[in-house]
């Protein structure tokens, strides 16, 4: 979690601000294969955005010395096509100041970086970034000094040995607060770290799975505020399940439940994962050598599966995006509209979508996914792997220079981007109450990534989601069929990795 010295609450709100009002596919990407687009960051020194004057916490200050790279280009390969709705990495490049706070924060960050190191930040987008980088490394092509790669496709370059271990990149101090400690903890393999994030990008926050509730509907149904439940440690999956009952209504009386009726929950199938991970479950653990192995708490997982299946399938409780494909072209708009129009008590999505609720008349609140039970210590938040994360190609012109630039960029991102997010959050007021600020801090404190989902070992995560969708609680049969595949895939991965 990014915890700036000046305001954690305002910063976490600010992480929403790269968003715009149009809908995006929940965690998908455009089917269009985009070409490479060259962009160069402007270096006009006359218009540097002023950064905060408050003292910077030493945890956010880098320990770099003085460097002069003689105006050389530092070239990024960036996942995407430049459109944030396709999960493009848009936090790296800008053409100059335009009065938009976040853009100008990126500009100021790049300008400070370029002046400090005498470099020029450049880059290119590609929806095939992961495979493109892998092929470049295999060919000995040193075009790319660093990359932001799609996390859900991380297995391609990692298995091919196309990425440097960040432990081997000079000057990168992983203990600094501007690097996200949760991704280092969860995705390291044998102590090796191949992808990073932190203040250098906002996508990890945008991809965080959250829950929203309609305050008007909560009051109309005389329910306890979810804020109170969260604060008292009573926001559990059982409570959530009970609150989604008896809400649905066939508003037009035609005997069919469509996207225009009323529901307890409006969401996509990814909430199956949201509830699973929020319960403290994972498919993969790591041993004393930090190597992954299959490990699933069957009793707990079966109970969560049963409750999730009921929520998704029984009593017309849930408006699910997959079920309205014949009603609307953009199913993400369909499930969001139910919440905006006071026809869904809860709405679960990635944080990306909060800005799309700006025109909603009813007040809404933001909360974490529910815990398994009251005994669970923390609320845990799932990070969807749709976004892109920092990586270093195994073929670079100058590894020492890459380490210096990335460390300085991460530090400068805290100094310039974070204040930009902070100020924009206050101006735009995406969150409508103080409690939402508190909740955003809470749900970002304990985030998890799962190697099984990212690397697709045995396709076990999809198997679980399929059971939820079918309201089939026979987890034992599914895992019995797939466990050998999972173990085999992990062992093969480790073997290749060690080679």
Secondary structure, 3 states (H helix, E strand, C coil): CCCCCCCHHHHHHHCCCCCCCCCCCCCCCCCCCCCCEEEECCCCCCCCCCCCCCCCCHHHCCCCCCCCCCCEEEEEEEECCCCHHHCCCCCCCCCCCCCCHHHHHHHHHHHHHHHHHCEEEEEEEECCHHHHHHHHHHCCCCCCCEEEEEHHHHHHHHHCCCECCHHHCCCCCCCCCCECHHHHHHHCECCECCCECECCCCHHHHCEEEEEEEHHHHHHCCCCCHHHHHHCCCCEHHHHHHHHCCCCECCCCCCCCCCCCEEEEEECCCHHHHHHHHCCCCCEEECCCCCEEECCCHHHHHHHHHHHHHHHHHHHCEEEHHHHCCCCCCHHHHHHHHHHCCCEEEEEEEHHHHHHHCCCCCCEEEECCCECCCCCCCCCEEECCCCEEEECECCCCCHHHHHHHHHHHHHHHHHHHHHHHHHHHHHHCCCCCHHHHHHHHHHHHCEECCHHHHHCHHHHHHHHHHHHHHCCCCHHHHHHHHHHHHHHHHHHHHHHHHC
